[in-house]
Amino acid sequence: MADLTVSYLGLALKNPVIAASSGLTSTIEGVRKAFDAGAGAVVLKSLFEEQLRAELKPADGAGFAHPEAEAFLAGMGMNEGSAEYLELVAAAKKDGRAPVIASINCAGGTFWADFAKRIAAAGADALELNMGYLPVDPSEGAAAIEDKLVEIVASVAKAVRLPLAVKLGTGYTSVGHLAHRLAKAGAKAAVLFNRFYRIDVDLDSMSLSAGPTRGSPEAYHESLRWIALLEGRTGLELCASGGVYDGATALKLVAAGASAVQVCSAMYAKGYGALATILGEMESWMGSRNVASLSELKGRLARRNSDNPELYGRLHYVKALTGQG
């Protein structure tokens, strides 16, 4: 049987297939189903900054930047979520079948370090900082936005010894430069990529409505590109997120340099058993090609290991558009 063990965030994982943060990992029952399906680790559903602000007051007394979100959560009775979240961390850790990664959705608050200490005390093996900041102010420059992210990571890294992963969106001028800065600030891994909530328009009611909530099987290509480009070059481990629906996709991402892959939409589409299916397909492919372990595959197609690194830049693009690729 193929050896699927990997190391991610300094944690020994029995395989690289991680149940991503979602509603499916918001309860202990959901976490146990992910473990039953063979998840190498589970990222718990994110606790939102808006939920935490009601309980933890910023030391600097700064006003809340998203009052409409806070008001919505208050109306839903979701402002008092931190105690329940810590209970979930403790219960998931007690199960003991795979590492438990807590997740907090940060939009710029200055108080995450305090709550990170409570997450560590509850028993989390690691912490994923989901940087859900959408720059809607045209006067705010790229440098200021990145500085904000780096500041959050540095404050949490200073407060706890938990290994930190940072989940990023695609909309940064230089993903590699930002990743390098986050590594210097104390992050151990980057999860590529977060997908911002999408909106649509209801023409009948002339109002905004929800856009698609799930990623497609084609969504992995953007993650694949940047993992292949950045593997081994920023000081961060890289974890893929988006479009992982089958074992072949997971293996492609590992070959590009991913230490692990996160699965979300496939679980919504096919149930928790999607994790077991992906693992089975990975083992089958490796067995048919006499690949004994994932360590033989990891990073083989990353830019830094390539005989043709120029293909990762403009040459590949030109070839594709001229029909020569």
C-alpha positions as CSV (number, residue, x, y, z in Angstrom):
1,M,0.0,0.0,0.0
2,A,1.3,3.5,-0.9
3,D,2.6,5.6,1.9
4,L,0.4,8.8,2.1
5,T,2.0,10.3,5.2
6,V,3.0,13.9,5.1
7,S,4.2,16.7,7.4
8,Y,2.2,19.9,7.5
9,L,2.7,22.7,9.9
10,G,5.1,20.5,11.8
11,L,2.3,17.9,12.3
12,A,2.5,14.3,11.2
13,L,-0.5,13.6,9.0
14,K,-1.5,10.1,7.9
15,N,-2.4,11.6,4.6
16,P,-2.5,15.1,3.0
17,V,-6.3,15.3,2.5
18,I,-7.7,17.8,5.0
19,A,-11.3,18.6,5.6
20,A,-11.5,22.3,5.0
21,S,-13.2,24.8,7.3
22,S,-16.9,24.8,6.5
23,G,-20.3,24.2,7.9
24,L,-19.5,20.5,7.7
25,T,-16.8,20.9,10.3
26,S,-18.8,23.2,12.6
27,T,-20.0,20.4,15.0
28,I,-18.3,17.5,16.7
29,E,-20.6,15.1,14.7
30,G,-19.3,16.6,11.5
31,V,-15.7,16.4,12.6
32,R,-16.1,12.7,13.5
33,K,-17.6,12.0,10.1
34,A,-14.6,13.6,8.5
35,F,-12.3,11.5,10.7
36,D,-14.4,8.4,9.8
37,A,-13.8,9.2,6.1
38,G,-10.1,9.2,6.6
39,A,-9.2,13.0,6.8
40,G,-5.6,13.6,7.5
41,A,-6.6,16.6,9.6
42,V,-9.7,18.8,10.1
43,V,-9.9,22.6,9.9
44,L,-12.8,23.6,12.1
45,K,-15.4,26.1,10.8
46,S,-14.1,29.7,11.2
47,L,-15.1,31.8,14.1
48,F,-15.8,35.3,12.6
49,E,-14.3,38.4,14.0
50,E,-17.9,39.9,14.2
51,Q,-18.8,37.0,16.6
52,L,-15.9,37.6,18.8
53,R,-16.1,41.4,19.1
54,A,-19.2,41.2,21.4
55,E,-17.1,39.4,24.0
56,L,-13.5,40.6,23.5
57,K,-13.1,44.4,23.5
58,P,-10.1,45.8,21.6
59,A,-7.5,47.2,23.8
60,D,-7.2,50.3,21.6
61,G,-10.9,51.0,21.7
62,A,-11.1,51.1,17.9
63,G,-14.6,51.3,16.4
64,F,-16.0,48.3,14.6
65,A,-15.3,48.5,10.9
66,H,-18.3,46.3,9.8
67,P,-21.4,47.3,11.8
68,E,-23.8,45.8,9.4
69,A,-22.2,42.4,9.8
70,E,-22.2,42.7,13.5
71,A,-25.9,43.7,13.5
72,F,-26.8,40.7,11.3
73,L,-25.0,38.2,13.6
74,A,-26.6,39.8,16.7
75,G,-30.0,39.3,15.1
76,M,-29.2,35.7,14.4
77,G,-28.1,35.1,18.0
78,M,-24.6,34.4,16.9
79,N,-22.6,37.0,18.8
80,E,-21.8,34.6,21.7
81,G,-20.0,32.0,19.8
82,S,-16.5,31.9,21.4
83,A,-17.3,29.6,24.3
84,E,-19.0,27.1,22.1
85,Y,-16.1,27.3,19.6
86,L,-13.6,26.5,22.3
87,E,-15.8,23.5,23.4
88,L,-15.7,22.3,19.8
89,V,-11.9,22.5,19.7
90,A,-11.6,20.5,22.9
91,A,-14.1,17.8,21.8
92,A,-12.4,17.4,18.4
93,K,-9.0,17.2,20.0
94,K,-10.3,14.6,22.5
95,D,-11.3,12.4,19.6
96,G,-7.6,12.1,18.8
97,R,-7.8,10.5,15.4
98,A,-6.1,13.3,13.5
99,P,-4.8,16.8,14.1
100,V,-7.3,19.6,14.8
101,I,-6.7,23.0,13.2
102,A,-8.8,25.9,14.5
103,S,-9.8,28.7,12.2
104,I,-10.5,32.4,12.8
105,N,-11.8,34.7,10.1
106,C,-9.9,38.0,10.4
107,A,-11.0,41.3,8.9
108,G,-8.5,43.5,10.7
109,G,-9.3,43.3,14.4
110,T,-6.4,43.9,16.9
111,F,-7.5,41.4,19.5
112,W,-6.8,38.0,17.9
113,A,-3.8,37.3,20.0
114,D,-5.9,37.0,23.2
115,F,-8.3,34.6,21.6
116,A,-5.5,32.6,20.1
117,K,-4.2,31.9,23.6
118,R,-7.6,30.4,24.5
119,I,-7.6,28.3,21.3
120,A,-4.2,26.9,22.3
121,A,-5.4,26.2,25.8
122,A,-8.4,24.3,24.4
123,G,-6.0,21.9,22.7
124,A,-5.9,22.9,19.0
125,D,-2.8,21.5,17.2
126,A,-2.6,24.5,14.9
127,L,-4.4,27.7,13.9
128,E,-5.5,28.9,10.4
129,L,-5.9,32.6,10.0
130,N,-8.5,33.1,7.3
131,M,-7.8,36.6,6.0
132,G,-11.3,37.6,4.9
133,Y,-10.5,41.2,4.3
134,L,-12.1,42.7,1.2
135,P,-10.6,46.1,0.2
136,V,-13.6,48.2,-0.6
137,D,-12.1,51.6,0.1
138,P,-10.4,53.0,-3.0
139,S,-8.2,55.3,-0.9
140,E,-6.6,52.3,0.8
141,G,-3.4,51.2,-0.9
142,A,-1.9,47.7,-1.4
143,A,0.9,48.3,1.0
144,A,-1.5,49.3,3.8
145,I,-3.6,46.2,3.2
146,E,-0.7,43.9,3.3
147,D,0.7,45.6,6.4
148,K,-2.5,44.9,8.2
149,L,-2.3,41.2,7.4
150,V,1.3,41.0,8.5
151,E,0.5,42.8,11.7
152,I,-2.2,40.3,12.6
153,V,0.1,37.3,12.0
154,A,2.9,38.9,14.0
155,S,0.7,39.6,17.0
156,V,-0.7,36.0,17.0
157,A,2.7,34.4,16.5
158,K,4.0,36.4,19.4
159,A,1.2,35.3,21.7
160,V,1.1,31.6,21.0
161,R,3.4,28.8,19.9
162,L,0.7,27.2,17.8
163,P,1.9,26.7,14.2
164,L,0.1,29.3,12.0
165,A,-1.3,28.9,8.5
166,V,-2.6,31.9,6.6
167,K,-5.4,31.5,4.1
168,L,-5.1,34.1,1.4
169,G,-7.2,35.3,-1.5
170,T,-5.8,35.7,-5.0
171,G,-6.1,39.5,-5.2
172,Y,-2.6,40.6,-4.1
173,T,-0.1,42.4,-6.3
174,S,2.7,39.9,-5.5
175,V,1.6,36.7,-3.7
176,G,5.2,35.6,-3.3
177,H,6.3,38.8,-1.7
178,L,3.4,38.8,0.7
179,A,4.1,35.1,1.6
180,H,7.7,36.0,2.3
181,R,6.6,38.8,4.7
182,L,4.1,36.5,6.4
183,A,6.9,33.9,7.0
184,K,9.1,36.6,8.6
185,A,6.1,37.6,10.8
186,G,5.8,34.0,12.1
187,A,3.5,32.1,9.8
188,K,4.5,28.5,8.9
189,A,2.2,27.9,5.9
190,A,0.0,29.6,3.3
191,V,-3.3,28.1,2.2
192,L,-3.9,29.0,-1.5
193,F,-6.5,30.2,-2.0
194,N,-9.4,31.6,-0.1
195,R,-12.5,32.4,-2.2
196,F,-14.3,35.6,-1.3
197,Y,-18.1,35.3,-1.1
198,R,-19.6,36.0,-4.4
199,I,-22.7,38.1,-5.1
200,D,-25.4,38.2,-7.8
201,V,-28.3,40.4,-8.7
202,D,-32.0,39.4,-8.5
203,L,-33.5,41.5,-11.4
204,D,-37.1,40.8,-10.3
205,S,-36.6,42.3,-6.9
206,M,-33.8,44.5,-8.0
207,S,-31.7,43.5,-5.1
208,L,-28.4,41.8,-4.3
209,S,-28.5,38.0,-3.9
210,A,-26.1,35.2,-3.1
211,G,-23.8,34.0,-5.9
212,P,-22.4,30.5,-6.3
213,T,-21.2,29.2,-3.0
214,R,-19.2,26.2,-4.2
215,G,-16.1,25.9,-6.2
216,S,-15.9,24.0,-9.4
217,P,-13.6,21.1,-10.2
218,E,-11.7,23.5,-12.5
219,A,-10.9,25.9,-9.6
220,Y,-7.7,24.1,-8.6
221,H,-5.7,25.6,-11.6
222,E,-5.0,28.9,-9.9
223,S,-3.8,27.2,-6.7
224,L,-1.7,24.9,-8.8
225,R,0.0,27.8,-10.7
226,W,1.1,29.6,-7.5
227,I,2.1,26.5,-5.6
228,A,4.3,25.5,-8.5
229,L,5.8,29.0,-8.7
230,L,6.4,29.5,-5.0
231,E,7.2,26.1,-3.5
232,G,10.4,26.3,-1.6
233,R,10.9,30.0,-2.3
234,T,9.1,31.9,0.4
235,G,9.8,30.2,3.7
236,L,6.3,28.9,3.9
237,E,4.8,25.4,3.4
238,L,2.0,25.5,0.9
239,C,-1.5,24.0,1.2
240,A,-3.9,23.8,-1.8
241,S,-7.5,24.9,-1.5
242,G,-10.2,25.0,-4.2
243,G,-11.4,22.5,-6.7
244,V,-10.1,19.3,-5.1
245,Y,-12.7,16.8,-6.2
246,D,-10.7,13.7,-7.0
247,G,-7.4,11.9,-6.3
248,A,-5.9,13.0,-9.6
249,T,-6.2,16.7,-8.7
250,A,-4.8,16.1,-5.2
251,L,-1.8,14.3,-6.8
252,K,-1.2,17.1,-9.3
253,L,-1.1,19.6,-6.5
254,V,1.3,17.5,-4.5
255,A,3.5,17.2,-7.6
256,A,3.4,21.0,-7.9
257,G,4.7,21.3,-4.3
258,A,1.7,21.2,-2.0
259,S,2.3,19.7,1.5
260,A,-1.5,19.1,1.8
261,V,-4.8,19.7,0.1
262,Q,-8.0,21.0,1.5
263,V,-11.4,19.6,0.5
264,C,-14.7,21.4,0.9
265,S,-17.0,21.7,-2.1
266,A,-16.6,18.0,-3.0
267,M,-17.8,17.1,0.5
268,Y,-20.9,19.3,0.0
269,A,-21.5,17.7,-3.4
270,K,-20.8,14.0,-2.5
271,G,-20.8,13.8,1.3
272,Y,-18.0,13.1,3.7
273,G,-17.2,10.0,1.8
274,A,-15.6,12.2,-0.9
275,L,-12.5,12.2,1.3
276,A,-12.3,8.4,1.3
277,T,-12.8,8.4,-2.5
278,I,-10.0,10.9,-3.0
279,L,-7.7,8.8,-0.9
280,G,-8.6,5.6,-2.6
281,E,-7.9,7.2,-6.0
282,M,-4.5,8.5,-4.8
283,E,-3.5,5.1,-3.6
284,S,-4.7,3.4,-6.8
285,W,-2.7,5.7,-9.0
286,M,0.4,5.4,-6.9
287,G,0.2,1.7,-6.8
288,S,-0.2,1.4,-10.6
289,R,2.9,3.4,-11.1
290,N,5.0,1.9,-8.3
291,V,5.2,5.3,-6.5
292,A,5.9,4.1,-2.9
293,S,5.3,7.3,-1.1
294,L,4.2,10.9,-1.6
295,S,7.7,12.1,-0.8
296,E,8.8,10.8,-4.2
297,L,6.2,13.0,-5.9
298,K,6.1,16.1,-3.8
299,G,7.4,19.2,-5.7
300,R,8.7,17.3,-8.7
301,L,7.0,19.8,-11.0
302,A,7.6,22.9,-8.9
303,R,9.4,25.7,-10.6
304,R,12.6,25.4,-8.6
305,N,12.9,21.7,-9.6
306,S,12.1,22.3,-13.2
307,D,14.5,21.9,-16.1
308,N,12.4,24.6,-17.9
309,P,11.5,27.3,-15.3
310,E,10.8,29.7,-18.1
311,L,7.6,27.7,-18.8
312,Y,6.1,29.1,-15.6
313,G,6.3,32.6,-16.9
314,R,5.4,34.4,-20.1
315,L,6.6,31.7,-22.4
316,H,3.9,29.2,-21.4
317,Y,1.3,32.0,-21.8
318,V,2.5,32.9,-25.3
319,K,2.6,29.3,-26.4
320,A,-1.0,28.7,-25.2
321,L,-2.4,31.8,-26.9
322,T,-0.6,31.1,-30.2
323,G,-1.7,27.5,-30.2
324,Q,1.8,26.1,-29.7
325,G,1.4,25.0,-26.1
